[in-house]
Amino acid sequence: MDERLPITESPSVHSREFGGEHSDAAAVLRAMAACDRELYANHWGGYPGLANAAVVASVAELADVVAQCIKVNAGNGEHAASGEGDEPAGPSAAKKARREEAEDRSAPAVTQVVPAPGAVFVTGAGTSGRLAFLVVRTANAVLLTRGRAPCFHYIIAGGTPALFQCVESAEDNAVAAAADFDAALAAAGGDAITDALVIGVSCGLSATYVAAQLSCAMDDPRGRFHVVCLGFNPKRFARAQSTASGGEVSRTRESDGGGNGSEGGETPASGSEGQGATRAATSFRDVLWRMEEDEGGILCASARHGMQLRRRLVINPVLGPEAITGSSRLKGGTATKLVLDAAFTAAMVLAEGSPVAGAMRGARTGATVEAVAMVREALMAGSVATHAASPHVPVSNIAGTNISSGAQQSYSLSLAAVVECAASCLSSGGHLHYLGGGAAGVLGLIDASEQVPTFGARQTDVQGWVSGGRTELGVGVDPPPEGIIEISEEVFVAKEARGLREIDMVVVLVTDETFSGVGVDAEAALIEAVRERGVHVAVVSVSVSVGMAAAASGGSAVTAAAALRGRLGGGGGGTVLAVDVAVALAKGGKGGGRGVAAASAAAAATNPPSPPSALLSLFAPRAAELAVKHILNGISTGAHVLLGKVWGARMIDVRVSNEKLFHRAARIVSEVAGVCAADAARALIRAIHEGRTELNNDMHQAGECVGLSDEDRTINDAAAAANNVGDEEEAYWRKSISSHVAAATDAERVVPIAVLLATGRWATASEARVALQGSSSGAVSSSKRSSQSHMRQARSVQRGDERGMG
């Protein structure tokens, strides 16, 4: 592995054969399971992993801080009823302008809850922001069932439109990040907030949007924010450059309810450098350096609570490379959801304990013993869910907790059949539809949204539909404004279902939380109508129960799915496929061990399990969601591997929609075509500007681009030394990339065309596109042969082997 590359951008040894002639669904799933096995390791490559004691302690410390924010909201009902906490009049002009800018972009996407003194914000871009929405939504729902005021809020780069469709370029915008941060803080309560936490999620420690908001929180003049960064690279790989769209971020001290006013009696005792000043957009590395200076936290003077410790935490377990190089929606997304769910669930249980004036006040550092135990238990439960959804993955050896699981051994073959069916449908020009309710439906939406940037898919290739649509999720109305995709299952029934064909596939998602007997009848009626058109159907059920006795029944979701398939047994020309996962979470009794639950009556009598903990009972639905995510990732990733969209673990049809993806695309071209970084970048630019600017042979030999500015031409030199240029050259480099990204966002097949151009065998991008036409139609095998043939041609040119060019 190239030690200069971030681990999240490095290829995995488990999937290097992806795209080979002998790839099949079962092999792809085995490779993905091998990558998932690394998710729960104690170490990877000498770096601490998710099971490492220090990492577990950091997540537990996060749980303690979240519990503190929950506790301060106790008895907030009278405050909510009186309407206090609304935004005060007279906001500063600067903040008002930033908020208006955010509103014009339909951003930020934040949960609208009653203002309360304690607030937790989770911010992210792309998959991280979408998972933040899901985690926040479920956490607030649980708080309400426990009689607590909702206090969780999400912020996503690109606002509400980015929740369920690709808006990848938004992660480069630091100015929008500052505006969104102010607007989210105002919507959550503004000056009413006294204890707040911001969790910035960036799997690769690279998103400028997230870095800017972490910086905003650290600059708060009232010192109200704990600041936590969650990612999965060693710190030395944090992005060192800020982006061209970052500009300068103005921070003011006037009180306007946007969260940065000086009124309220709190001032930071230390760590306040840069307050009230105009700060240039900072890189992610700059933000981590600032956090390291205040490692352990800073003491702030509070009129309400006296001296308080504001934590500064970086949680960055290393998970190993992704099965698809750079696709952090896989392991990175799983770890993001698992860490946040574990911390939030543990916090809710902890909040039921000691009062707010307890151990977390004052200058205490480190995690409480109770938090460590609960987080370890939650991570172990996540490991069991992963094991059930990937049978080749052994239950983690996170020390100190024994939990048993039940996993059906036929799972692997069942999922492989679904993957092959999905690939066949997509290859024939059909579509894949996910249907589900609640969290399962949201996970379907998230998985569908990620196919466009990852594999260059069309927006309609893979679509998600959720019961109740945007209205039910609280993120808008149905139908949505023009340009925003439909997500309502009711719209699918009324419109989309009528046009389904025998080359389409519907995947129904069933979990204990989202399905009932009534749901079986309604869903069966829909699918029976769909099957009359010969559509293929897969029913995926995930049931997570607490206690060994509950597992013996197989779970309500599995039972419901069986009843649903029974209704579909006859008639229709499409295939009916089944994927069932049943998991039992239970603390082991005396002498109890880990492993698949075998649970004979005699064994249960001689070794009864301990009663389930409060944590496990609360965490079980989150474990089910984790299993659903694994299954959806397997279906979509496996199908696109079979379609030839992956070559040697590289996403060769990635959509170049932000600066991070531009760098990734250039590396792919360089590695596959075997050319230097400058030649790879030049080929990539030619492919991007194909429709506007074509190169004639003379200028191609000179390596210059017709119609591009002098600044654009600097890419040729800057690509060879992207990390070793002076300030002036760096400015040109950034501006050049951003201009290319703007042109490439909606372009298709840019990277495969660039690979062929880089070999020198094809003179123009148009010729390269014609050569690739065969890989976009036909059966799966034909598609794979076409893509593989051209990749081998590129390789053979690299080696000077003209025999491969026939």
N, C-alpha and C positions, 0 to 999 in steps of 0.2 A: 504494500500500500504506500502511496506517495505521502510522506509525512508532512508535506507542505499543504496538503488539502485538509480542510475541515473534515472531521469524521462523518458529519451528516452529508457531505458531498462526495464521499469515497465509495467505490464499488464494493459490494459484498462478495466474499468468496462463495457463498451459498447459491448465488443466482447468476454466476458468470456464464452459465450455459443457456440462459434465457435467449430465445431467438434462434437456437440451434435447430437442426433438422429433426431432432428426436424429442423436442419439447412436447409435452402433453399436459393435460390439466392436473393429473395426479402429481407429476414431477414438479410443476409450478407450486402447488400447494405444499409439497414437502419442503421445497426451498424456502417458502415464506414461513413455514413452521420453524425451520432451523434458525431463521433470522429472529423470529419471535422468542425463541429460547433464550437469546441474548438479552432480551428485555428485562429479565429478572435476575441477571447475574450479579454477583458481588463486585466483580471488577470486569472491565473490558480494556484490553491493551494497557494495563497498568493504571487505568483511571477508575475511580469509584463508580460502581453501578447502582441501580435502583435498590438493590438489596443491601447495599453497604450501610453499616451502622451509622456512619456520619450523615449519609443522605437521609436515612430514616429519621434521624434526630432533627435534621433541618425541616423536613416536612412536618414533623411533630411540633416544632417551634412555630411554623406557619399556622398549624391548627390552634395553638394557644392564642395567637394574635387574632385569628378569626373569632374564636370564642369570646375574646374581650370585646370585639366590635358587636357581637350579638348581645352580650350582657348589658351593654350600656343602653340598649333600646328597650329594656324591660320597663313596663308601665308607660309606654309611649302612646297608648290609645287615646288619652285625653288630648294630648298634643295634636294627634291626627285629626280628631273631631273638631278642634277649634280652628283648624286651618292655619295654624302658626307654621312658620318655616317657609312661607312663600317668598319668592324673590323680592327683596326690597327695591324701592324705587331709586333712581339716580345712578345707574351703572356707568362705569367709565366708558368713554368713547371707544377705546381700544378693545375692551372686552365685548362691548355691544357689537362692534363690527365683526369680531371673530365669531360670535354666536350666530349673527345673521348669515355669515358665510357658511357655517355648518348647516343651518336650516335650509339654505338654498340648495345644498347638495343632498338634502334628505338625510342628513347625518347629525349627530351620531345616533346609532341604534342603541338606545338605552331602555332599561326597564323602567316603567313609570310606577313608582311605589310611593307610599306616604313618607314625607321627610322625617328623618330620624337622626339622632346624634351619632350613631354608629353606621358606617358604610364600608362595603367591600367592593372594589372595582376590579374587574378582570378585563384586560385589554389584549388584543391580538390582531393579526392580519391573516387573511386567507383561512386555512383550516383552523388555526389557533383561535381566531376570532369567532368562527362558527361553533367550535366546541365550547368557547367561553359562554356563548349564548345558551347552549344546551345545559351546561353545568349550572349556570346562574338560574335558569328557569326551573330546573328540578329542585335546586336548593331552596329557592323562595317558596316553592310549593310545599316542601317538607316543613319549613318554618311555620307556615300558616297552619298546618295540621297539628303542630305542637304548641299553638297559641302564641307564637312569636311574630314580631313585626318583620316583614321581608326587608333585608338589608343588602342583598347582592345585586350588582349592576354590571352590565357588560358594555364594552366599547369595541367596535370592529372597524377597521380601516375600510373606507368606502361606504360606511353607513348601512342602513337597512337593505339596499339593493345587493350588497355583498354577502348577505347571509346565505343565499341559495343560488347565486350565480357568480361567475368569475369577474372580479374587479381587482386583479392582481397588482395593477400599477399603484393602487392606493397605499401600499406599504412603504413607498418611497417618499411620501409627502409629510414632512415634519411640520409645516405650517398648518395643514389640516389637522394634524395630531393635536396641536395646542388648542385650536378652536374646538375640537371635539371633546378634549379634556375639560375645558371650561364649561361647555354646554352640559356634559354629563354630570359634572359636579353640581351645577345649578339645578338640574332636574332632580337630583337625588336629595337636595335639601340646602345647598349653598352654605350660608353662615350657620345654619342649624347644626351642621356636622362638626363634631368635636374629636371623634376618634375614627380615623379612616385608614384603609389599607389599599394599596394599588399593587396588583400582581400583573406584571408584564410578561407575556408568553411569546417567545420567539425561539423555535426549535434550534435554529442554527446560530442564534445570538447575532442576528443580522438585520432585522426589520427596523428601518429608520423611524417608522411611525411609532413603534413600541418604545424605542429608546427615547424619543422626544417626550413621550408621556411619563416615563419614569423620571426624566429630568424635571418635568413640570412639577411632579409630586415632591421631589427633593427640594425644589425652589419655593415651596409654599411658605409664605412669611409667618404663618401661624403655627408651623411645625406640627400639623395634625396627622401627617401620613407616615405609616409604616410602608416600606418599599421592598418588594420582592420581585426578583427576576427568575423566571423559569425557562430553562433551555437545556440542550443536550449535546453541547460541545464543550471541550475544555475552554477556559477563558481566553487562552492565547489565540484561539481561532475566531474570537469575536470580530465583527466587521470593523475595519479601521477607517473606512471612508464614510462620510455622510453623502447624501445624494443631492443632485442639482436642484431638485424640487424642494429641498429643505429650506433654503433661504435663511432668514433670521427670524427668530421667534421672540416676540415682544412679551415681556412679563411685567405686570404692573402691580401696585400695592393697594390701589383703591378698593374699598369694600363694595361689591355689587351683587353678592350672592353667588358669584361664580367660583368662590372657593379660595380666592387669593387675597381677601381683604385683611387688614390688620386689626379690625375690631374683633372683640370676643375674648380678649385677655390672654392670648397664648402667643408666646414668642419663642423661637428656638434658642436654646442655650449655646448651641454649636452647630457646625456643619451647614451654615446658612450662606455660604459664599455664592454670590450671584443674585441674591434676592433683589427684586425690584429693578433689575437691569435688563437690558436687551442682550440676549445670548445668541450667539451663532448656533445653528443647528449642529448638534453633537453626534458623533458616531456612537455605535453601540459599545465600542471599546472604551471611549471616554466615559460613558455612563458607568460601566463596570469599575473603572478606576475610581470614580467618585464614590461608589458604594464601598469599595475596599478601604478607602480612607476612614469610613465610619463603620467598619466591620464590628458587628455586635450591637450597633445602634447608636443613637445620639440622645442626650437628655434634653427635654424641652420643658419649659416652665408653663404650667397650665393653671389658670385661675380656678378651674373647676376641680381639678384633681391633684394639684401640686406638681412636683417633678414627675415626668413620665419618660419612659424609654421608648423611642421610636426605632423599630428594628430596620436593619438593612440586611437582607438575605439574598444570596445567590444560590439557587438550587439547580445544579447542572449535572445530574448523573449521566454517564456516557453509556449509550445503548448499543453501540456498534453501528455499522452502515446499514442502510435500508435495503430491502430486497430489490427495489427499483431505485437506482442511485439518485439521491437527493429528494426522494419522494417522502417527505417527513409527515405526510398524512397517514402513513402506516405506523411504524413503531413510535415515531414522535407524537402523532396524534393520540395513540393509545396511552402513552405515558402521560401526556398532558391531561387527558381525562381522568386517568387513574390517580394521579397526584392530587389534582384539584378535588375530586370526589372524596378521596381518603381524608384530606385535610378538612374539608367542609363537613363531612359526616362526623368525624371525630369532634370537631368544634361544637356541633349541635348537641352532642352527648355531654361534652365538657361544660357547656353553658348551663346545663341543668344542675350543675354542682355548686361550687363556691360562689359567693356574691362578687360583684364587680370590684370591690375594694380588696380582693384577695391577693394571691401571690403575684399576679401579673402586673400590678402597680409598682411604682418605684423603679429601682435600677436592676431588677432581676434579669439575668440573661440565661439563654439555654431553654430547653424544652422541659415540660413537666413529665414525670414518670408516667402518669396516666395517658398523656398525649402520645408518648412513644409507643406504649402498649397498644393503643387503639389504632394508630397508623400502621404499625406492623401487622395487626390483624386484618386491616382493610387491604393492604398490599397483598397479603397472602390470599385473601378472597379473590382479588383480581387475578392472581396467578392461577387459581382454580378455574375461573371463568375462561382464561386464555387456554388452559389445558383442555377444557371441554370443547372449545371451538377449534382447537388445533391439537388433535390427539397425539401427535408426535412430540408435543412439548411437555416435559415432565413438570409436576407441581414444584414450585420454587422452594428453595431451601432457606427462605427467610427465617432466621432462627427465632425460637420462642413461641411459636404458635403451631398447633396441629389442626388442620382442617381437611376433611375428606370430601371427595367429589364423585359424582356419577356421570360418566360420559359414554355415550353409545358408540360402540366400536365400528359401526357401519357408517359413521359420520363422514369419514374421508371420501369413501366411494360416492356417497350421496352428493356431497358438495362438488366433487369432480364432475359428476353428471350435469349439475346445474351450470357449472362453468363452461362446459363444452356446448351445452344448449345455447347459452347466452352468446358465446363466440360465434356460433353458426348463424344465429339470428342477426347479429350486428354485421357479420360479413356479407349477408344477403341483402343488406340495406334496411333491415328491420330495426326495431327499437326495444329497449329494455326499460320496464317501468317498475318502480318500487312503490308498494302501497302499504301504509301502516298508520297507526294512531299514536299520539303522544310522542315520547322520546324515541321509540322505534321508528316512527315516521320521520322525525327530524333527522335521525341518523341516515335514513334513506336519502333525504334531501341533500345532506352534507356530502355523502358519497357521490351522488349524481353530479353535484356542482364541481367536483374535483376532476372530472374526466376531461373537461375542456383544456385546462392548462397543462395537465399531466401527459395526456396522450393525444392532444390535438383533435379531440372528438368534436362533433357538432353538438350544439346545445340540446338538440332533440334526441341524440343517440341514447342517452341514459337520463331518465327523468324520475324525480321523486314526487310523491303525492301524499299529503297528510290529511287525516280527518279534520274537518273544520277549517282548514286553510290558514291564512294569515290572521283572520279574526280570532280563531281559537288560540293561536300562538301569541297573540297580542303584538304583532309586528306590522299592522296595517289592516287594510280592508280587501275584500274580494268583490269584484275583480280588481286587480292592482292597476296602477297607472300604466300608460303605454311604455313599453320597454322593460317592464318588470315581469318576470316569468310567472305563470300560474302554478300554484302548488296545491290547490284544494282537491281532495279526493272526489268531492262532489262535482267539480268541473271535469275531472277525468271521466266520471260516470256519464255526465250529460253530453260531453263533446268528444273527448279523445277515444273513448271505448268504441264509439260508432265506426271509427276509421281503422280499427286494428285489423291486422292481417295474419295469415298463418306464419309469417316470418317474424312476428313480434313475440315478446315474452313478458309475462307479468309475475313479479315476485311479491308474495304476500307475507308481511312480517307480523308474527304473533308473539306477544309476551304476556306474562301474567297481569301486568298493569294495564294493558291496552286492549284486552280482548275479553268478551263475556259471552254468555250463551246467546244474547241478542245479536252480538257482533258476528257470531258464526252464521246466523240466518241471513243477515244483511250481506255479509261478504260472500257467502255461498251464492246468493241470488245474483250478485254482480258477476262473479267468476263463471257461473253457469252461462250467463249471457255472453261473456267474452269467449268461452270455449266453443260456442256455436260457430264462431268464425275460425276455429282451428288454432287459436292462440295457445302457445305453451304456457304452462302455469307451474310455478314452484311455491310451495308453502313452507316457510321457514318458521320454526317455533323455538323459542328459548324460554325455559322455565327454571328459575332459581329459587329454591326453597331453603328454609332455615331449619336444620334438624334432620337427622337420618330418617326418621319416620315419615316426614313429608316427602322425602325423595322417593320412597318406595312406590308412591302413587304415580310417579312420572311427572307431576306438575300440571297445573290447570292449563297452561299454554299448550303443552304437548297434547293433552286430552282434547282441547278445542281444535287444534290443527288436525288431529286424527278424524274428528267429526266432520271438519270441513272437507277433507280429502274424501271421506265417505260419501258426501253429497256429490262430489265430482267424479265418482267412480265410473259412471257410464256416459256415453255420448260424447260428441265433440271429437275433432281430429287432432287436437294438440296434446302434447305430453303433460302428465301431471307428475311432478317430482316432489320429493320430501326431504327436508333437512331438519332433524330434531335434535335439540340439545337440552338435557336435563342435568341440573347441577344441584348438589346438596351442600350447603355451608353449615358446618358444625364444629365446635371445638372438640377435640379428641378427649376421651375420658382417660382414666388411668391406664397408662401403657398404650394409649391410642397412637396411631401412626398416620402418615400421609399416604395419599394414593387414591386410586379409584375406589369408590364406595362399593363394597361387595356385600355387605350387610345381610348376613343370614340371621335368622331369628336367634339362633344359639349364640352367635357372636355378640349380638346386641344385648343378650341377657347377661353374658359374662363380662362384657366390657361396655357398659352403657355410656353414651356420650354425655358430656357436660351440657347443662342448659345453654341455649344460644345466648350470646351477649347482646346488650342493647345496640352495640355497634353493628354486629352482623345483621340483626333484624332490620336496621335502618339502611344498611349498605347493600342488601340483596338485590334491590331493583337496579342499582348502579352496576353491579356485577353482570346482570342480565344485559344491560345496555352495552357493556364491554364485549360480551360474546356476540351480540348483534353486529357491532362494528367489525369484529374480526371476520365474520361471515360475509358481510357486504364488501369489505376490502378484498377478500379472496375471490368473490365473484367478478368484480369489476377489473381487478388487476389481472387475474387469470385469463379472462376473456380477451383483454387487450394484448397480453403476451402471445396468445394463440393467433391473434390477428396480425402479428408481426410488428407491433408498435414498440417493441423492446428488442434491443440488440446487446447481448452481453451485459445485461442488467441496466443498460442506459435507456432512458426515455427518448428515443430517437425522433419522436414527433412532438416534442414538448412545444407548447405555445410560448413564444418569447414575449411575455407580457409585463415584465418588470426587469430591473437591473440585475437582480440575483439570477433570474432565468436567462438573461443575456450571457452572463459569465458561464453559467452551466452549459448553455447551448454551444458556446465557443469551445469549451473543454471537450464536449462530445464530438464536435467536428474534428478537433485536433487529434483525439484518441482514435477515432474510427478511421479517419483518412490518413493518419500518421504524418501530420504536418505540424509546423511550429505554430505557436499561439498567434503570431501576426497573420500568417496565411489563413488560419482558421477563422479569425475575426473578419478578414477581408472577404472570404467566401460567404460568411454569414451575412455580411452587409449586402453583398450582391444578391443573395437570395431574398433578403427582406425588401429591397427596393426594386424587385423584378418588374412590378407593374408600372413603375414611374421612370426608372432609369435602367437601361440595359447597357452592357459594356461591349464595345467592339473589340476585335481581336488585338489590335495594336495596344489599346489602353489596358486590356486584360494582361498583356505581357508586361506592361509597365506597372501594373498593380494599382492603377488609379481609377476613381469612380467619376463618371460623367454626371454633372448636375448636383453633386454634393459639395458642400461648403468646404473651405480650408479646414475648419474645425472638424468636420466629419472625416477628412483625410488623415487627421492625426491618429485615428484609430490604428492605422497600420503599424506605426511605431510604438504607440502606447500599449498595444496588446502584448508586445513582447516583454514589457516590463511594467505591468499594471500596478505592481506594488512597490515599485522603486523609481518613481518619477518625482520631479520637483513640483512645487506648488502651482506654478503657472501651467505646466503640462497636465497636472492632475485635473485642473479646472476644465481644460479642453477635453480630457478623457471622459469626465463625468457628463459634460454637456453633449458630447458626441453620442454616448451610450443612450442617454435619455431621448435624443431625437430618433435614434434607430428603434428604440422600444415603442415609441409612439406610432411609428410606421408599421411595426411588426405585430401589434396586439391582435389584429383581426386577420392576419395573413395565415394561410394554411400550408403545411408541409415545408416550412422554412428550413428546418434542420436537415431532413433527408436531401433536399435540394443542395444545401450548403455542403454536405458531405461529398456529393458527386462533383460539385464545382471544385472543391479543394483538391480532388485528384488530378485535375487538369484534363481529364478525358472529355468532359462536356464543356463546350465553349460558352454557352449561355445558360442562364437560369431556365429559360423556356425549354431548351433541349433536355435539361435535367428533369424538368417536370414531366415532359412527355415520356421519358424513360421510366418514371415512377408510376405511370397511370395504371399499370396492371396490378399494383398492390392495393388499390382502393376498391376492388370489386371481385366478385367470384366467391368460391367456397373458401373456408378457412385454410385448407391446405394450399390452394392456389395463391391466396394472399400471402401466406408465409413464404412460399417458394419465391414469389416475386420480390418481396422485401429482402429476403436473405440473399437472393441472387445479386441484387445491387450492392448490398453491404459487402458481399464477397468480392465484387468487382472493385469496390473502393479499396479493400484490403490488398487485392492482387496488384493494383497500381502502386500501392505503397511499397510492395516487395519487388516491383519490377517484373512480376510474373504475367506476361502478356497472354499466357494460355487461359487465364481466368476471364478474359474479356470477350470470349466468343458469344 
